Amino acid sequence: MMIRPISLPAHGLLVLLLGLMAGFFGTYTLNVAPAMLTLDGATYAQVQSEFNRHVRHATFFACFFGPVPAGLLALLGSARQRPGWWWLLALVTLAYGLGIVLFTRQVNLPLNFLTESWTPATLPADWAQVRDAWNRANAWRSALSLVLFAAGLASLAWRLNGARHDADGGTR
C-alpha cells in the first residue's frame, strides 16, 4: 500500500500538532483570558477581535485542521492490522474532528463573529456574558486538547513499543 510509509511520520505529526493546539488553547485559557477580564467592554471587543483576526493565517490553519488528515493518514497505513494503538488513534482523530473542529465551528466562531460586529457605540449590555461564554468554550477546547495530546502521545508510544517488541520476536 502506497500510504504505509507515511503512516508513522503522519502519526508523529499528529502528536506534534495536538501538542501545539493544546498549548495554544491552554495559553489563552490560563494567561490571556484572565488578563482580558480586567478590560472594559469596548477595549475587550477591540482586543478580542484583533486576536481573532490575527490567527487567520496559513500556519494556524495547518495546525488547527492538520490533526484530522494526519490522523487519517496514520490510520490508513495500518488499517489492515488494526492493533490496539490504532483504535486509540482513531478515537483521538475522531474526537479532535468533532470536539475541537466542529465545536469551534458551532460555538466559538459564532461568538467571534458577534464580538467582531461590536463597536464602542453598539456594545450590547450582555457583552460580559458573551465574553464568559467564549472563555468557557475555549476552556473546554483547552481541556480536550490536552487529553487528546496525551492520548495521541500514548498511542504513538504504544505503536513504537509494539514495533520494537515485534522486532525482538515478541507478539502484540
Sequence and secondary structure as in RCSB ss.txt:
>XXXX:A:sequence
MMIRPISLPAHGLLVLLLGLMAGFFGTYTLNVAPAMLTLDGATYAQVQSEFNRHVRHATFFACFFGPVPAGLLAL
LGSARQRPGWWWLLALVTLAYGLGIVLFTRQVNLPLNFLTESWTPATLPADWAQVRDAWNRANAWRSALSLVLFA
AGLASLAWRLNGARHDADGGTR
>XXXX:A:secstr
 TTHHHHHHHHHHHHHHHHHHHHHHHHIIIIIHHHHTTS HHHHHHHHHHHHHHT SHHHHHHHHTHHHHHHHHH
HTTTTT  HHHHHHHHHHHHHIIIIIIHIIIIIHHHHHHHHT  TTS  TTHHHHHHHHHHHHHHHHHHHHHHHH
HHHHHHHHHHHHHHHHHTT   
